[in-house]
Amino acid sequence: MSDTWRGVVNAVLYKVQFADALGDDEVRRISGSLVHQPLWDLTVEDEYRALVEGLDSGEDLDPVVQANFSEADKRSFLTRIVGELDDMRPWPVRPYREIPLDRWAEFIGLDPIARIDLSWTDIQPLLGKMFRKPTGYNREVLLLHLKSGAEVGFLWPGWGDRAATELVARGEKLDASSIVQELLSVSGLDPVKVTVLAPAETATTLYEVIPLRPEFVGEHIPGNDRWNGTHVRYLAAAERSPYKLTVENGLLYDSRGNLFDTTTARTLWTPQGGRAIFVMDENGDIYSSPDHVLGRFHHSSLLAGSPVAAAGEIAAENGRILLISDHSTPLPPTPPLHPPGPRQPPPPRNSNRRQPDRIPHARRITSLVGRSLPRSIPPALCGAPDRSQGFGPVTKTSTS
């Protein structure tokens, strides 16, 4: 507590630095605030012990704030606050406490459980807690541990909407409605502004997936020792929609409804341009980015380090796939979508015949698009990529 009492004393004196007098009304106001809106991540007991330790220290109580009162007046004021806190026992159990911001990365990529139609500046006074922007993450964040044991994160902006905040949760046996109701009961949040989101329906998994290799777990956390001082950005579920591709009549479309085109994209594998990185999840949803930056934005960024069914490079022009490779820093090639048939004799010399089982990623993507790849795909693109990063092997493939 020796490092805490000074902060608590400073915080209390800061609240009264412009008061006309340190009378009983101020004692009751500050005591009530300490009980019902404890400072930082402290309990009321922590605050009480800090004030007592400060009074017992014999040190100057106010070297920082310099409130316009004598040292004797400040000591008398703090002593009366301690007495008022004693009179207010038993103190109410704190409904929530703040989670240190250095854990913010644990909340990235979680599916939102609710939408709050308020900005972070509106929510702060309703919760009595401050939002902060983690280093390297361009969103305002507030993390709370609830009395029920659930851990929740407020992320602003939500869904790219600067008027809304996303609520995510982590823990065991989470129930979105119960968590939201608990928050509403202990805060000033307006129920009209909070919409509980129905959990995503469990979809039939179409493809087996490749997990992130253990040595790359945590690559998105600032200060990790993998990327020489940088960290990989992981997209939250609500941030992925701009990267999602859709298929219509055998053509690929981007999130804005335009025909997908990679003319201006570039990857680490193809710095001269013309290709984008892509991943596909177990349900066949495809995500692609024109940007591929070592140590900052990888294939693993698109699904926040979750297992993937396929990954590599893709080239497209006006929605038409020109090329798909399995070149991916985080992924080795996956097995084919369907088990290969009986061994076939090699194609005749100079033949243009493709060997589709050697390009499983391409088979998976084109099976969704409904078109075969051009015959001119260079055989070299079917080889194994650098496996120095990312995901381990798949042990089984779907036959669906």
C-alpha positions as CSV (number, residue, x, y, z in Angstrom):
1,M,0.0,0.0,0.0
2,S,3.0,2.3,0.4
3,D,2.9,3.2,-3.3
4,T,-0.9,3.6,-3.3
5,W,-1.7,6.0,-0.5
6,R,-0.1,9.0,-2.2
7,G,-2.3,8.5,-5.3
8,V,-5.5,8.2,-3.3
9,V,-4.7,11.3,-1.2
10,N,-3.8,13.3,-4.3
11,A,-7.1,12.2,-6.0
12,V,-9.2,13.2,-3.0
13,L,-7.5,16.6,-2.6
14,Y,-7.8,17.2,-6.3
15,K,-11.6,16.9,-6.1
16,V,-11.7,19.7,-3.5
17,Q,-8.9,22.0,-4.8
18,F,-11.4,24.7,-5.8
19,A,-13.8,24.2,-2.9
20,D,-14.6,27.3,-0.7
21,A,-14.4,25.3,2.5
22,L,-13.8,21.7,3.6
23,G,-17.1,21.4,5.5
24,D,-19.3,18.4,6.2
25,D,-21.0,18.6,2.8
26,E,-17.6,18.0,1.1
27,V,-16.9,15.2,3.5
28,R,-20.1,13.4,2.6
29,R,-19.7,14.1,-1.1
30,I,-16.1,12.7,-1.3
31,S,-16.9,9.7,1.0
32,G,-20.0,8.8,-1.1
33,S,-17.8,8.9,-4.3
34,L,-15.2,6.7,-2.7
35,V,-17.8,4.1,-1.8
36,H,-20.0,4.1,-4.9
37,Q,-17.3,5.0,-7.5
38,P,-14.0,3.7,-6.2
39,L,-10.8,5.1,-7.7
40,W,-9.2,3.1,-10.5
41,D,-9.2,-0.6,-9.7
42,L,-9.3,-0.2,-6.0
43,T,-11.8,-1.5,-3.5
44,V,-13.3,0.7,-0.8
45,E,-11.1,-1.1,1.7
46,D,-8.0,-0.2,-0.4
47,E,-9.0,3.5,-0.4
48,Y,-9.7,3.4,3.4
49,R,-6.3,1.9,4.2
50,A,-4.6,4.3,1.9
51,L,-6.1,7.3,3.6
52,V,-5.2,5.9,7.1
53,E,-1.6,5.2,5.9
54,G,-1.3,8.7,4.5
55,L,-2.4,10.2,7.8
56,D,-0.1,8.0,9.8
57,S,2.9,8.6,7.5
58,G,3.7,12.0,9.0
59,E,4.7,13.2,5.5
60,D,3.4,16.3,3.7
61,L,0.0,15.2,2.3
62,D,-0.2,17.6,-0.6
63,P,3.1,18.2,-2.5
64,V,1.4,17.8,-5.9
65,V,-2.1,19.3,-6.0
66,Q,-1.4,22.2,-3.7
67,A,-5.0,22.7,-2.7
68,N,-5.7,26.2,-1.2
69,F,-5.9,24.9,2.4
70,S,-3.4,24.5,5.3
71,E,-1.8,21.2,6.0
72,A,-3.8,21.0,9.3
73,D,-7.1,21.6,7.4
74,K,-6.3,18.8,4.9
75,R,-5.4,16.4,7.7
76,S,-8.6,17.3,9.5
77,F,-10.6,16.8,6.3
78,L,-9.1,13.4,5.5
79,T,-9.6,12.3,9.1
80,R,-13.3,13.1,8.9
81,I,-13.5,11.2,5.6
82,V,-12.1,8.2,7.3
83,G,-14.6,8.5,10.1
84,E,-17.5,8.9,7.5
85,L,-16.3,5.8,5.7
86,D,-16.4,3.9,9.0
87,D,-20.0,5.1,9.6
88,M,-20.9,3.8,6.1
89,R,-19.9,0.2,6.8
90,P,-20.8,-2.4,5.6
91,W,-19.7,-1.0,2.2
92,P,-21.5,-2.3,-0.8
93,V,-19.9,-4.9,-2.9
94,R,-18.4,-3.3,-6.0
95,P,-20.5,-4.2,-9.1
96,Y,-17.5,-4.1,-11.4
97,R,-13.9,-3.3,-11.4
98,E,-11.6,-2.2,-14.2
99,I,-9.3,-4.7,-15.9
100,P,-5.8,-3.5,-16.7
101,L,-5.5,-2.2,-20.2
102,D,-2.5,-4.4,-20.9
103,R,-5.0,-7.3,-21.3
104,W,-6.8,-5.6,-24.1
105,A,-5.5,-7.9,-26.8
106,E,-7.5,-10.8,-25.2
107,F,-10.7,-9.1,-26.2
108,I,-9.8,-8.6,-29.9
109,G,-11.7,-10.9,-32.3
110,L,-14.5,-11.8,-29.9
111,D,-18.0,-11.8,-31.3
112,P,-20.0,-8.8,-30.0
113,I,-22.8,-9.6,-27.7
114,A,-24.5,-6.1,-27.8
115,R,-24.6,-2.8,-29.6
116,I,-24.7,0.3,-27.5
117,D,-25.9,3.4,-29.5
118,L,-23.7,5.8,-27.6
119,S,-20.2,7.0,-28.1
120,W,-17.4,6.4,-25.6
121,T,-17.7,10.0,-24.3
122,D,-21.3,9.3,-23.5
123,I,-20.6,6.0,-21.7
124,Q,-17.7,7.1,-19.5
125,P,-19.8,9.1,-17.0
126,L,-22.5,6.4,-16.9
127,L,-19.9,3.9,-15.8
128,G,-17.6,6.2,-13.9
129,K,-14.6,4.7,-15.8
130,M,-12.3,6.1,-18.5
131,F,-11.8,4.7,-22.0
132,R,-8.3,4.6,-23.2
133,K,-6.6,3.9,-26.6
134,P,-4.1,1.1,-26.4
135,T,-0.8,1.6,-28.2
136,G,-1.1,0.4,-31.8
137,Y,-4.9,0.0,-31.7
138,N,-7.0,2.8,-33.2
139,R,-10.1,2.3,-31.0
140,E,-11.1,3.5,-27.5
141,V,-11.3,0.6,-25.0
142,L,-12.7,0.0,-21.6
143,L,-12.4,-3.4,-19.9
144,L,-14.5,-4.4,-16.8
145,H,-14.7,-7.5,-14.6
146,L,-18.3,-7.9,-13.4
147,K,-19.5,-9.2,-10.1
148,S,-20.9,-12.3,-11.9
149,G,-17.3,-13.1,-13.1
150,A,-17.9,-12.2,-16.7
151,E,-15.3,-9.9,-18.3
152,V,-16.5,-7.4,-20.8
153,G,-15.0,-5.0,-23.2
154,F,-16.4,-1.8,-24.6
155,L,-14.9,-1.0,-28.0
156,W,-15.5,2.3,-29.9
157,P,-16.2,2.8,-32.7
158,G,-18.3,-0.3,-33.3
159,W,-18.9,-1.6,-36.8
160,G,-17.2,1.5,-38.2
161,D,-20.1,3.6,-36.7
162,R,-18.7,6.4,-34.6
163,A,-22.1,6.8,-32.9
164,A,-22.1,3.2,-31.5
165,T,-20.0,1.1,-29.2
166,E,-19.4,-2.6,-29.4
167,L,-19.7,-4.8,-26.3
168,V,-17.8,-8.1,-26.2
169,A,-17.5,-10.6,-23.4
170,R,-15.2,-13.5,-22.4
171,G,-15.6,-16.1,-19.7
172,E,-17.4,-19.4,-19.2
173,K,-21.1,-20.0,-19.8
174,L,-21.7,-16.6,-21.1
175,D,-25.2,-15.4,-21.7
176,A,-25.5,-12.1,-23.5
177,S,-28.9,-11.2,-22.1
178,S,-27.8,-11.8,-18.5
179,I,-24.5,-9.8,-18.9
180,V,-26.4,-6.9,-20.4
181,Q,-29.0,-7.0,-17.7
182,E,-26.2,-7.0,-15.0
183,L,-24.6,-3.9,-16.6
184,L,-27.9,-2.1,-16.9
185,S,-28.7,-2.8,-13.2
186,V,-25.4,-1.3,-11.9
187,S,-24.8,1.6,-14.3
188,G,-26.6,4.6,-15.8
189,L,-26.8,3.0,-19.2
190,D,-30.2,3.6,-20.9
191,P,-31.8,0.2,-21.8
192,V,-33.2,1.8,-25.0
193,K,-29.7,2.4,-26.2
194,V,-28.5,-1.2,-25.7
195,T,-29.4,-4.0,-28.2
196,V,-28.6,-7.6,-27.3
197,L,-27.3,-9.4,-30.4
198,A,-28.5,-12.9,-31.1
199,P,-25.6,-15.4,-31.1
200,A,-24.6,-16.5,-34.6
201,E,-26.3,-19.7,-35.6
202,T,-24.0,-22.7,-35.6
203,A,-23.2,-23.4,-39.2
204,T,-22.3,-26.8,-40.7
205,T,-18.6,-26.8,-41.1
206,L,-17.6,-27.4,-44.7
207,Y,-13.8,-27.6,-44.4
208,E,-11.2,-28.8,-42.0
209,V,-8.9,-26.1,-40.8
210,I,-5.3,-25.3,-40.0
211,P,-4.6,-24.0,-36.5
212,L,-2.1,-21.3,-35.6
213,R,1.2,-22.9,-34.5
214,P,2.0,-22.4,-30.8
215,E,5.1,-20.3,-31.4
216,F,3.0,-17.6,-33.1
217,V,0.3,-17.4,-30.4
218,G,0.5,-13.8,-29.1
219,E,2.1,-12.3,-32.2
220,H,-0.6,-9.6,-32.0
221,I,0.3,-8.5,-28.5
222,P,2.6,-5.4,-28.3
223,G,6.0,-6.3,-27.1
224,N,6.0,-9.9,-28.4
225,D,9.4,-11.3,-29.2
226,R,8.5,-12.6,-32.7
227,W,8.5,-9.5,-34.9
228,N,11.4,-7.4,-33.7
229,G,9.5,-4.7,-32.0
230,T,6.3,-4.8,-34.0
231,H,3.1,-6.7,-33.6
232,V,0.5,-8.1,-36.0
233,R,-2.8,-6.4,-36.2
234,Y,-5.7,-8.8,-35.6
235,L,-9.1,-7.8,-36.9
236,A,-12.1,-7.9,-34.5
237,A,-15.2,-9.7,-35.9
238,A,-16.8,-6.4,-36.5
239,E,-13.8,-5.1,-38.4
240,R,-13.7,-7.9,-41.0
241,S,-16.7,-6.9,-43.2
242,P,-14.7,-4.5,-45.4
243,Y,-12.4,-7.4,-46.3
244,K,-15.0,-10.0,-47.1
245,L,-15.5,-11.2,-50.7
246,T,-18.8,-12.6,-52.1
247,V,-19.5,-14.7,-55.1
248,E,-22.3,-14.1,-57.6
249,N,-22.6,-15.8,-61.0
250,G,-19.1,-17.0,-60.9
251,L,-17.5,-13.6,-60.2
252,L,-16.0,-12.2,-57.0
253,Y,-17.2,-8.9,-55.5
254,D,-15.7,-6.8,-52.7
255,S,-17.6,-5.5,-49.7
256,R,-18.7,-2.4,-51.5
257,G,-20.3,-4.4,-54.3
258,N,-17.6,-3.7,-56.9
259,L,-16.1,-6.5,-59.0
260,F,-13.0,-7.7,-57.1
261,D,-9.8,-6.5,-58.7
262,T,-6.2,-6.9,-57.4
263,T,-4.4,-4.7,-60.0
264,T,-3.1,-2.3,-57.4
265,A,-2.6,-4.8,-54.6
266,R,0.8,-6.3,-53.6
267,T,2.0,-9.0,-51.3
268,L,5.3,-9.9,-49.7
269,W,5.5,-12.8,-52.1
270,T,4.7,-10.5,-55.1
271,P,6.1,-7.1,-54.4
272,Q,5.8,-6.1,-58.0
273,G,2.0,-6.0,-57.5
274,G,-1.1,-7.6,-59.0
275,R,-2.0,-10.0,-56.1
276,A,-3.7,-9.8,-52.7
277,I,-3.6,-12.1,-49.7
278,F,-6.6,-14.1,-48.9
279,V,-7.9,-16.6,-46.3
280,M,-11.0,-18.8,-46.2
281,D,-12.7,-20.0,-43.0
282,E,-14.2,-23.4,-42.3
283,N,-17.6,-22.3,-43.7
284,G,-16.2,-21.0,-47.0
285,D,-16.2,-17.3,-46.2
286,I,-13.4,-15.6,-48.1
287,Y,-11.5,-12.5,-46.8
288,S,-8.8,-10.6,-48.7
289,S,-6.5,-7.6,-48.2
290,P,-4.5,-5.7,-50.7
291,D,-2.0,-4.9,-48.0
292,H,0.6,-7.4,-46.7
293,V,3.1,-5.9,-44.3
294,L,5.7,-8.0,-42.5
295,G,5.2,-8.0,-38.7
296,R,2.1,-5.8,-39.0
297,F,-0.6,-7.3,-41.3
298,H,-0.5,-11.0,-42.2
299,H,-2.9,-13.7,-43.4
300,S,-3.5,-14.3,-39.7
301,S,-4.8,-10.8,-39.3
302,L,-7.9,-11.5,-41.3
303,L,-9.4,-14.1,-38.9
304,A,-7.6,-12.8,-35.8
305,G,-5.3,-15.9,-35.6
306,S,-8.2,-18.4,-35.8
307,P,-7.8,-21.6,-37.8
308,V,-8.3,-21.3,-41.5
309,A,-9.3,-23.6,-44.3
310,A,-7.1,-22.0,-47.0
311,A,-4.8,-19.1,-47.5
312,G,-2.4,-17.7,-50.0
313,E,-2.4,-15.1,-52.8
314,I,-5.2,-14.3,-55.3
315,A,-5.1,-12.3,-58.5
316,A,-8.4,-11.1,-60.1
317,E,-9.5,-8.7,-62.7
318,N,-13.0,-7.4,-62.9
319,G,-14.2,-10.2,-60.6
320,R,-12.6,-13.0,-62.6
321,I,-10.0,-15.1,-60.9
322,L,-6.7,-15.1,-62.8
323,L,-4.6,-16.9,-60.3
324,I,-4.6,-18.5,-56.8
325,S,-1.4,-19.6,-55.0
326,D,-0.8,-21.3,-51.7
327,H,1.9,-18.8,-50.9
328,S,1.2,-17.7,-47.3
329,T,3.6,-16.8,-44.5
330,P,1.4,-18.4,-41.9
331,L,0.1,-21.5,-43.8
332,P,1.5,-24.6,-45.3
333,P,-0.5,-26.1,-48.2
334,T,-3.7,-27.9,-47.1
335,P,-4.8,-31.3,-48.4
336,P,-7.2,-31.4,-51.3
337,L,-10.9,-30.7,-50.9
338,H,-11.7,-34.2,-52.1
339,P,-9.4,-37.3,-51.7
340,P,-7.5,-37.9,-54.9
341,G,-8.6,-40.7,-57.1
342,P,-6.4,-43.6,-58.4
343,R,-2.9,-42.6,-59.4
344,Q,-2.9,-41.3,-63.0
345,P,0.0,-41.5,-65.4
346,P,2.0,-38.2,-65.8
347,P,0.6,-35.9,-68.6
348,P,2.4,-36.0,-71.9
349,R,5.3,-33.7,-72.4
350,N,4.3,-30.1,-73.2
351,S,0.8,-30.8,-72.1
352,N,-1.3,-28.0,-70.7
353,R,-3.3,-30.5,-68.6
354,R,-3.6,-29.2,-65.0
355,Q,-3.1,-31.4,-61.9
356,P,-5.8,-29.9,-59.6
357,D,-4.9,-32.0,-56.5
358,R,-1.6,-30.1,-56.3
359,I,-3.3,-26.8,-55.8
360,P,-5.8,-27.6,-52.9
361,H,-6.3,-23.9,-52.0
362,A,-7.3,-23.2,-55.6
363,R,-9.7,-26.1,-55.6
364,R,-11.4,-24.9,-52.4
365,I,-11.8,-21.4,-53.7
366,T,-12.9,-22.3,-57.2
367,S,-15.3,-24.8,-55.9
368,L,-17.1,-21.9,-54.3
369,V,-16.9,-19.6,-57.3
370,G,-18.0,-22.3,-59.7
371,R,-15.3,-21.7,-62.3
372,S,-12.0,-23.5,-63.0
373,L,-8.7,-21.8,-62.9
374,P,-6.9,-20.8,-66.2
375,R,-4.7,-23.5,-67.6
376,S,-1.7,-21.1,-67.5
377,I,-1.1,-21.2,-63.7
378,P,2.6,-21.7,-63.3
379,P,3.4,-25.1,-61.7
380,A,5.8,-23.4,-59.3
381,L,2.9,-21.8,-57.5
382,C,1.7,-25.2,-56.5
383,G,4.8,-25.9,-54.4
384,A,5.0,-25.5,-50.6
385,P,5.5,-22.0,-49.3
386,D,7.9,-20.9,-46.6
387,R,6.7,-22.6,-43.4
388,S,8.7,-20.3,-41.0
389,Q,5.5,-18.7,-39.7
390,G,2.1,-19.5,-38.5
391,F,-0.1,-22.6,-38.9
392,G,0.4,-26.3,-38.5
393,P,-0.8,-29.2,-40.7
394,V,-4.3,-30.4,-41.2
395,T,-4.8,-34.0,-40.2
396,K,-8.1,-34.6,-42.1
397,T,-10.0,-33.0,-44.9
398,S,-13.7,-32.8,-45.4
399,T,-15.3,-34.7,-48.2
400,S,-18.4,-32.5,-48.3
